[in-house]
Amino acid sequence: MTAAEGRPLRVLLVDDHEIVRTGLRTVLTDAGIEIAGEARTVSEAIDAVRRLTPDVVLMDVRLPDGSGVEACREIRATHPETKLLFLTAFEDDEAMLATVFANADGYLLKEIGSENLIQAIKAAAHGLSVMDPASRRRILERARMQTGAVPGAGDSALSAQERRVLALVAEGKTNKEIAAAMGLSPKTVKNYLSHVFQKLQVTRRSEAAARFVRATPRQ
């Protein structure tokens, strides 16, 4: 978990609508999650992460001075340990795909219930990708259509077993789910992923998944 043992998760809220931030603040604080700060724009979000170092950033895709995806890329580059979740009113495949390739940790719709939102934030803090499975499958197919087969450095060095593990990562499976599907222990799956990350020269599951969809031809 990102938060240090014994202290609550610290979340930065990024949305240009005060009423949305107020509602989120109430829901999260009632659940024992600390609000590290609030921001309304891309520039405010980047500055707030630098000053406040939150565990999780909960951010809208559309902000007054640009896209939340731009903020995500900047934050990911300067604070890779910070988890980034998008919370938006728009079920937009293009936006979802952009967040995946920006290495966001999840994409949620504002119609989500309070309890599910809290669970999603905690899951992201544990390093899990948070996205509706149907939406993930849809945008991965869209990624294949847009990018086609574009092998990258290290892709050809993956073993058949490593490729299978990576395919399940791209489907949004957790290590436990991958282990069950492949008849392996979670520790073995973790070892496979460590080798995959080294060969692909990536550090995050979302980066590895993006490389997979770029390199996988359409059926």
C-alpha positions in Angstrom: 0.0 0.0 0.0 1.2 3.5 -0.8 0.3 5.0 2.6 2.8 4.3 5.4 1.6 1.8 7.9 -0.5 3.4 10.6 -1.6 6.5 8.7 -4.6 7.1 6.5 -4.4 7.3 2.7 -3.9 10.8 1.5 -5.9 11.8 -1.7 -5.6 14.9 -3.9 -8.9 15.9 -5.4 -8.7 17.5 -8.9 -12.0 18.8 -10.4 -13.1 22.2 -11.5 -16.5 21.9 -10.0 -16.6 22.8 -6.3 -19.8 20.8 -5.6 -18.1 17.7 -6.9 -15.0 18.2 -4.7 -17.3 18.9 -1.7 -19.2 15.7 -2.2 -16.0 13.6 -2.7 -14.4 15.2 0.4 -17.4 14.2 2.5 -17.5 10.6 1.2 -13.8 10.0 1.5 -13.3 11.6 4.9 -16.3 9.6 6.3 -14.4 6.5 5.1 -11.2 7.5 7.0 -9.3 8.8 3.9 -7.5 12.1 4.4 -7.9 14.8 1.8 -4.3 16.0 1.1 -5.5 19.0 -0.9 -7.7 20.1 -3.8 -7.0 21.5 -7.3 -9.1 22.9 -10.1 -6.7 22.9 -13.1 -3.9 20.9 -14.7 -1.3 23.4 -13.4 -2.7 23.4 -9.9 -2.8 19.6 -9.9 0.9 19.3 -10.9 1.9 21.9 -8.3 -0.2 20.3 -5.6 1.4 16.9 -6.2 4.9 18.5 -5.9 4.0 20.2 -2.6 1.7 17.7 -1.0 3.0 14.3 -2.3 -0.4 12.5 -2.0 -0.8 8.8 -2.2 -3.5 8.9 -4.8 -4.7 11.6 -7.2 -8.4 11.5 -8.1 -8.8 13.6 -11.2 -11.3 14.6 -13.9 -10.3 14.1 -17.5 -11.5 17.5 -18.7 -10.1 20.5 -16.9 -10.3 24.3 -17.7 -6.7 24.6 -18.8 -6.2 21.3 -20.5 -6.6 17.6 -20.2 -6.1 15.6 -17.1 -4.1 13.2 -19.2 -1.5 15.9 -19.6 -1.3 16.2 -15.9 -1.1 12.4 -15.5 1.9 12.2 -17.8 3.7 15.0 -15.9 2.9 13.6 -12.5 3.9 10.1 -13.6 7.3 11.4 -14.8 8.1 13.4 -11.6 6.3 11.3 -9.0 6.1 7.7 -10.2 5.1 6.4 -6.8 1.8 8.5 -6.8 -1.3 6.6 -8.0 -3.5 8.3 -10.5 -7.3 7.6 -10.9 -9.6 9.4 -13.3 -13.1 10.1 -12.2 -15.2 11.5 -15.0 -18.8 11.8 -16.2 -17.9 10.8 -19.8 -17.6 7.1 -21.0 -15.3 8.1 -23.8 -13.2 5.3 -25.4 -10.7 7.8 -26.7 -10.2 9.3 -23.3 -10.0 5.9 -21.6 -7.4 4.8 -24.2 -5.4 8.0 -23.6 -5.3 7.4 -19.8 -4.1 3.8 -20.3 -1.2 5.0 -22.5 -0.5 7.8 -20.0 0.0 5.0 -17.4 -3.0 6.0 -15.2 -4.0 3.5 -12.5 -7.7 3.5 -13.3 -10.7 5.2 -15.0 -14.0 5.5 -13.2 -17.3 7.1 -14.0 -19.0 9.6 -11.7 -22.0 7.4 -11.5 -20.0 5.0 -9.3 -21.3 4.3 -5.8 -19.5 5.6 -2.8 -18.5 2.2 -1.5 -17.1 1.1 -4.9 -15.2 4.4 -5.2 -13.6 3.9 -1.8 -12.7 0.3 -2.8 -11.2 1.5 -6.1 -9.0 4.1 -4.3 -7.7 1.5 -1.9 -7.1 -0.9 -4.8 -5.1 1.7 -6.7 -3.1 2.4 -3.6 -2.2 -1.3 -3.4 -0.9 -1.0 -7.0 -3.9 -2.6 -8.8 -5.3 -1.3 -12.1 -8.9 -0.1 -11.7 -11.2 -0.2 -14.7 -14.4 -1.9 -15.7 -13.5 -5.2 -17.4 -15.9 -4.7 -20.3 -14.5 -1.2 -20.9 -10.9 -2.5 -20.7 -11.6 -5.2 -23.3 -13.2 -2.6 -25.6 -10.4 -0.1 -25.5 -7.7 -2.8 -25.8 -9.3 -3.9 -29.1 -9.4 -0.2 -30.1 -5.7 0.0 -29.3 -5.0 -2.9 -31.6 -7.0 -1.3 -34.4 -5.1 2.0 -34.0 -1.6 0.7 -33.5 -1.5 -2.7 -35.2 1.6 -4.8 -34.6 4.5 -2.7 -33.5 7.0 -4.8 -31.7 9.3 -3.0 -29.3 12.7 -3.7 -27.9 12.7 -6.9 -25.8 9.3 -8.2 -27.0 10.8 -11.1 -29.0 12.8 -12.2 -25.9 9.6 -13.1 -24.0 9.0 -16.8 -23.4 5.6 -18.3 -24.3 4.7 -18.4 -20.6 5.7 -14.8 -20.1 3.6 -13.7 -23.0 0.6 -15.5 -21.5 1.1 -13.8 -18.2 1.4 -10.4 -20.0 -1.8 -11.1 -22.0 -3.7 -11.6 -18.7 -2.2 -8.4 -17.3 -3.5 -6.6 -20.3 -7.0 -8.0 -19.5 -6.7 -6.3 -16.1 -6.2 -9.5 -14.1 -4.5 -9.4 -10.7 -1.6 -11.6 -9.8 -3.9 -13.9 -7.8 -6.3 -14.2 -10.8 -3.4 -14.9 -13.2 -2.1 -17.5 -10.8 -5.5 -19.3 -10.7 -5.9 -19.1 -14.5 -2.4 -20.6 -15.1 -2.2 -23.0 -12.2 0.7 -21.2 -10.7 1.5 -19.6 -7.3 1.1 -15.8 -7.0 4.9 -15.7 -6.2 5.7 -17.4 -9.5 3.5 -15.0 -11.3 5.3 -12.1 -9.6 8.6 -13.6 -10.7 7.4 -13.9 -14.3 6.3 -10.3 -14.3 9.6 -9.1 -12.9 11.3 -10.8 -15.9 8.8 -9.3 -18.3 9.4 -5.8 -16.9 13.1 -6.2 -17.2 12.9 -7.5 -20.8 10.5 -4.7 -21.9 12.4 -2.1 -19.9 9.2 -0.9 -18.1 8.4 -0.5 -14.4 4.6 -0.6 -14.4 1.8 -3.0 -15.3 0.0 -0.4 -17.4 3.2 0.2 -19.4 3.6 -3.5 -20.0 0.0 -3.9 -21.0 0.3 -0.9 -23.5 3.4 -2.6 -25.0 1.4 -5.8 -25.3 -1.5 -4.3 -27.2 0.8 -2.4 -29.5 2.6 -5.6 -30.4 -0.4 -7.9 -30.7 -1.9 -8.2 -34.2 -5.6 -8.2 -34.6 -7.4 -11.5 -34.9 
